[in-house]
Amino acid sequence: MIEKIKQLWTELEWIKDEGLREKTAKTWQIALERSVLDAEDLQKIPFTLLCGPDLKVSFMAHKRAVVHIAKQSGEKMNEFFKDELPVNMDVLISGAILCDVGKLVEYVLDENGKAVQGTYGKYLRHPFSGVSLAEECGVPPEVCHIIATHAGEGNMVKRTTEAYVVHHSDFMTFLPFKERLKI
């Protein structure tokens, strides 16, 4: 299974700390084991249930875009701000890879094989279930903080720099899809 995760997430190699890389991969492994979804489903299901049934952007296309945008943003911040606002790239990348891992236990498949929010997801949204999965795998608190604060729930607490980067990377690749429906 861990090889399947490494194929799904080639970006894991960007995490230099081998222990953090393995904990990040293990979190995805456990999430997939507990999910009704498999790795192939993630290439097909829409990345959000909030933008209507016609959304064609897959979960993995969105997730990988978030990780790539977050990485490039972190690199530019380190280049321009140096020690004034240092970005821990391993924490940033791990957090970006893991921020939506909880959706794997939030979603179920309906009678037509369409991804919908299940009972568990109605009570515990993916930031909460994602933190739970990550903590189970020994993911450090600074990464769990990113998972917990990447969505609207994070508006109630102070975010780290890395959490801000992931939050904005996620929302800049979500809100235009949501807002285009209002035009």
Secondary structure as UniProt FT lines:
FT   HELIX           2..8
FT   HELIX           10..14
FT   HELIX           18..34
FT   HELIX           39..42
FT   TURN            43..44
FT   TURN            53..54
FT   HELIX           59..81
FT   HELIX           82..84
FT   HELIX           89..98
FT   TURN            99..102
FT   HELIX           103..106
FT   STRAND          107..109
FT   TURN            111..112
FT   STRAND          115..117
FT   HELIX           119..123
FT   HELIX           126..136
FT   TURN            137..138
FT   HELIX           141..149
FT   HELIX           152..156
FT   HELIX           161..172
FT   TURN            173..174
FT   HELIX           175..180
FT   TURN            181..182
//
